[in-house]
Amino acid sequence: MIVVSGFLSFDPANTEAFHEALGALVPTTRAEDGCVSYGFYADPAEPGTYRIFEEWASQEAMDAHMGTAHLAEFLGSMGDFGVTATELYAYSVSDKNRLM
């Protein structure tokens, strides 16, 4: 399993436009083969910062996602949001255990 975690920060004045872009990206991505989970979550302590968390069944599934038109469209629109920072990391995970 591949886990992607990080954040994206942008001008908070562009939150509505960001949500519109996510509306096109997230459901389409969640329907992809090999997508276990995929989400952007507002950081309540930092306006304009969203935490990103993804789980992919395999590297191949994540690679396929990286080549999709809906991701390319989203990435192409990032300049419209006034992005100030991004930081994403991918982790290879061998086990997943429920804590609660």
N, C-alpha and C positions, 0 to 999 in steps of 0.2 A: 504494500500500500504506500502511496505517496501522499504526504500531508503538506499543504502549502499554508503558511501563516505569515501575517504581516499587517501593514497598514497603508492607507492612502490618505493624504491630507490635501485639502483644497480650500479655496475661498468660501467660507460659509454662506455668502450671499448667493452661491450657485447650487445650494442644496436641492432645490426643486428640479433643476435641470439634471443634476446627478441622479436623483431618484427616477426620473423618466428614463435615463439611459440604463439604469439597473433593471427597470421594468422590462426592458427588451432582452437584457443579457441573462439575468438569473434564471428565469423559468426555462429558457431554451437550453442553458448549460446543464441544469439539473436533469433534463431529459436525455442527455447524452449517455451513450453506452460507457460504463465504467465510472460515472460520476456517483460517488457515495454521498457527498454533501458539498454544498457550495453556498457561501453567503458573505454578505457585507453587513456589518453591524456598527451602528453609530456609537462612538465613544462618548458617554455622557459628560465626561470631564474635559473633553476637547472638541468644541464645535468645529465642524468641517473635517473631522478625522473619523475614518471608518476602519474598523478592524476587519481583516479578510481571513476567512478560514475555508479551506477546501480539502476534501479527501477524494483520492482517485484510486481505483482498484489496481492500477498498474501505471508504469511509466508510459506505456504505449497509449493508454487512455488519455493521460494528461497531454502527451504530444499531439494527439488527434485534436484535443480541445484547442491547443495553441494555434492550430491551423484553420479554425473555423471562421466563417464570415462574421458571425455575431460578435466574436471576441475582437476581430480586426476593426469592426465598426465602433465598438466601445473604446478601444485603445486610441482610435483616430479622433474620438470626441474628447479625450482627456484634456486637451489644450483649452477647450471651451470652459472648463471648470476652474481654471486658475490653480492647477495642481502645484503645491509647494513642496511636497515630499512623498516619496514612495519607498517602501522597504518590504520585500517579500523574500521568504526563505522556503525551500523545499526540503522535506525530510523523508528519507526512506524508513518506513516503519515495519517492523516484523510482527508486532503483536498489538492488539487493541483489547483492553480489558475495561469493563464497566466499573466505575467507582461508586455510583449511586443508582 
